[in-house]
């Protein structure tokens, strides 16, 4: 095994010897492993791998803003309307009648006729009545169970076939 000498600063040679002792003990093998690592991973010791703290902070802020926007959209389009419908159903109030604007003569922008809108309103009211009946049935069959090891939980007392039927109906409506 032929040996060769490299010219290094004394401080660099000292650092390398300490690094070698911590990891392997043999300086030649340690240097081989370090060089192999750089070659196998196509890395250059002259380029930095870690992005700056400022750019990381900006990236995290952008992602947090995106998550906030998604949550606001979900709240606006899904949670609030659903909550309103449930509150109306629980209070026994009917959904306010939709005001159908009369068509102006010669208006081309309105594609649906008055009759079509009234049909759609009646269809939606029937669907609402059906959903209300189903929800009342499910609520009547819910039982609160106490648990000695955790929080109370709700138990739905209906046959599995009925639950499967409700799942299918809900999927068909979506």
C-alpha angles and dihedrals in degrees: 000000000000117000127208134191126231125203109235136158111265092241092052092048090050092050091049093049091051091047091049093050091050094051112026115343096228111093096202094052092046092052090047091052092048092050092045090051093054093045097045094048095041091237129152121209087215094066126069118237100191116077116227120270090245094056091046090050091050091048092050091048091051091051092047090050090051091051090049090051091050092049092049090050092050091048093049098044103032117013102044097045091046092048091049091051092049092048091050091049094047094049091049092236121141122239110265112261113259114242110231112208115225116243118250113234112263093013109147096180095075106079099178122069125227091257093052091051092049090049091051091048092051091047091051091048090052090049089050091052090050092049090048091052091048092047092049090050092051093046091051089055096050117106127191112230124195120221124203093206103042146359122319116271139200123247121202110214103203131109117268090242091061091049090051089049091053091049091052092048092050092049091050091052092054 
